[in-house]
Amino acid sequence: MDNPWEKIDLNIYETHMASNNVFQLQTLNSITKGQINDYIHTRVLILGIAGGNGLEHIDLSNTEKIIGIDINSHYLNICKKRYPQLSNILELACCDLNNSDIVLPYSDIMICNLIIEYIGMNKFIDLVRNNQENVNIITIVIQKNNSNDFVSNSKFTSSLGLLGTIHHDIDEEILLIQFIKIGFKCINKTSYPLPNGKEFIRMDFNKKQNAV
């Protein structure tokens, strides 16, 4: 079965996300800057990298490798063309993260923004559990709808309707509990209000000492 993300045009998606009443592309860019700068790192892994929003904040003086994973190969091609300055350190892979048996490469920071909603909490936690030896800091963003529709209103909303077929509502408190169960602790939680009444919730986790 095809994944809807393989059929969504990146320009339509990003234009929708950047609409004044949605303002998610800009907010995610700012959040990604913080996710990259808040922790010492040499290797960064980004799940659901799409067109690479936020990669301009990468500091070449302290980053040796950026690995980006996405299910849409066209997105990856666009990402590569957008950031030629990263060509020596940017490694992109087309991969379906619904497969929790995937072996993820080691990273100091694993960034997972608006990806859990599309693979589901259980699959995501299984993916982390199966790869916990290869990750240090996990920083995520989930969308809190606050009784609004999952896909925000813009002139492109109808073009994104297929995404509703794979959407999962994510409760941050339940997600926190699931992370604790697999040996992680929350070291940051921040809310970012959006103009249409929604919120982005950023949560950062690292492994507890002596976790099994």
C-alpha positions in Angstrom: 0.0 0.0 0.0 1.4 3.4 -1.0 2.0 6.0 1.7 0.2 9.3 1.2 3.5 11.1 1.8 4.7 9.7 -1.5 2.0 11.6 -3.3 2.2 15.0 -1.7 3.9 17.7 -3.7 6.6 19.3 -1.5 5.9 22.8 -2.8 2.2 22.5 -2.0 2.9 21.1 1.5 5.5 23.8 2.4 3.3 26.7 1.0 0.4 25.4 3.1 2.7 25.1 6.2 4.0 28.7 5.6 0.5 30.3 5.3 0.0 33.2 7.7 -2.8 31.4 9.6 -0.8 28.1 9.8 2.7 29.5 10.3 4.1 26.0 11.0 7.0 26.0 8.6 8.5 29.1 10.2 7.9 27.8 13.7 9.5 24.5 12.9 12.5 26.3 11.4 13.0 28.2 14.7 12.5 25.1 16.8 15.0 23.1 14.6 17.6 25.8 15.2 17.2 25.3 18.9 17.3 21.5 18.6 20.6 21.7 16.7 22.2 24.4 18.9 21.1 23.2 22.4 23.3 20.1 22.5 26.9 19.3 21.8 27.1 17.1 18.8 29.0 15.9 15.8 26.4 13.7 14.2 22.7 14.6 13.7 19.9 12.3 12.5 16.7 13.8 11.2 13.7 11.5 10.7 11.2 12.9 8.2 13.6 15.4 6.8 11.4 16.4 3.8 13.0 19.4 2.1 15.4 20.1 4.9 13.7 23.0 6.6 16.1 24.3 9.2 19.3 22.8 7.8 20.7 26.3 7.3 21.3 26.4 11.0 23.9 23.6 10.9 27.3 24.7 12.1 29.9 23.2 9.8 32.6 23.8 12.4 31.2 21.2 14.8 29.1 18.9 12.7 30.7 15.9 10.9 27.6 14.2 9.6 23.9 14.8 9.0 21.8 11.9 8.1 18.3 12.6 6.8 15.6 9.9 6.3 12.3 10.3 4.5 9.8 8.1 2.6 9.6 10.4 -0.4 12.7 10.2 -2.6 11.7 13.4 -4.5 11.9 15.3 -1.2 15.4 14.0 -0.7 16.5 15.2 -4.1 15.1 18.7 -3.4 16.8 18.7 0.0 20.2 17.8 -1.6 19.9 20.6 -4.2 18.8 23.2 -1.6 21.9 22.7 0.6 25.0 22.3 -1.6 27.1 23.8 1.2 26.4 20.5 3.2 27.2 18.2 0.4 30.3 16.7 2.1 28.4 15.9 5.3 24.8 15.4 4.3 23.7 11.7 3.8 20.1 11.1 2.7 18.2 7.8 2.7 14.8 6.9 1.4 13.1 4.7 4.0 9.7 3.8 5.5 9.8 4.4 9.2 6.7 2.3 9.7 9.2 -0.5 9.8 10.4 -0.5 13.4 13.1 -3.1 12.7 15.1 -0.5 10.7 18.6 0.0 12.1 19.3 3.7 12.6 22.8 5.0 12.4 24.4 6.4 15.5 23.6 10.1 16.3 24.3 12.5 19.1 21.0 14.2 18.3 18.0 12.5 16.7 15.4 15.1 15.5 11.8 13.8 15.0 9.5 16.7 14.1 5.9 15.9 13.1 6.8 12.3 12.4 5.2 10.4 15.3 1.7 11.5 14.1 2.2 9.6 10.9 3.7 6.3 12.1 1.9 6.1 15.5 3.2 6.2 19.0 3.7 2.4 19.4 5.7 2.0 16.2 7.8 5.0 17.1 8.6 3.8 20.6 9.5 0.4 19.1 11.8 2.1 16.7 13.5 4.0 19.5 13.7 0.9 21.7 15.3 -1.1 19.0 17.9 1.6 18.3 18.5 3.0 21.8 22.2 2.0 21.7 22.6 4.3 18.6 21.0 7.5 20.0 21.9 9.9 22.7 19.5 12.8 22.7 16.0 12.5 21.1 14.2 15.7 20.4 10.7 15.6 19.0 7.9 18.0 18.0 4.2 16.9 18.1 1.2 18.9 17.1 -1.5 19.5 19.7 -4.8 20.3 17.8 -6.8 21.7 20.7 -10.1 20.7 19.1 -9.1 22.0 15.7 -8.9 19.9 12.5 -5.6 18.0 12.1 -5.0 19.6 8.7 -5.1 23.3 9.1 -7.2 25.5 6.9 -5.5 27.0 3.8 -6.2 27.1 0.1 -4.2 23.9 -0.2 -6.1 21.9 2.5 -7.9 19.7 0.0 -4.5 18.7 -1.5 -3.4 17.3 1.9 -6.6 15.4 2.7 -4.9 12.0 2.2 -2.7 12.6 5.3 -5.8 12.2 7.5 -5.8 8.5 6.6 -2.6 7.9 8.4 -2.9 10.5 11.2 -2.6 9.5 14.9 -3.4 11.9 17.7 -0.5 11.9 20.1 -0.9 12.7 23.8 2.3 14.1 25.2 1.7 12.7 28.7 1.2 9.2 27.4 4.3 9.6 25.1 6.3 10.7 28.1 5.3 7.6 30.0 6.2 5.4 27.1 9.7 7.0 26.9 10.2 6.4 30.6 9.3 2.8 30.2 12.1 2.2 27.7 14.7 4.0 29.8 14.6 7.7 28.8 13.9 10.8 30.8 12.5 14.1 29.7 15.0 17.0 29.9 13.0 19.7 28.2 9.3 20.4 27.4 8.3 23.6 25.6 5.0 24.7 24.0 4.9 26.9 20.9 1.4 28.5 20.2 0.3 28.7 16.6 -2.0 31.4 15.2 -4.9 29.1 14.5 -5.2 27.8 18.1 -3.0 24.8 17.8 0.4 24.2 19.5 3.6 22.5 18.8 5.0 20.6 21.8 8.8 20.1 21.8 10.0 17.3 24.1 13.7 16.3 24.5 14.8 13.0 26.0 18.1 11.4 27.0 18.9 7.9 28.3 18.8 7.4 32.0 22.1 6.2 33.5 22.2 2.5 34.0 19.0 2.0 31.9 18.6 -1.6 30.7 
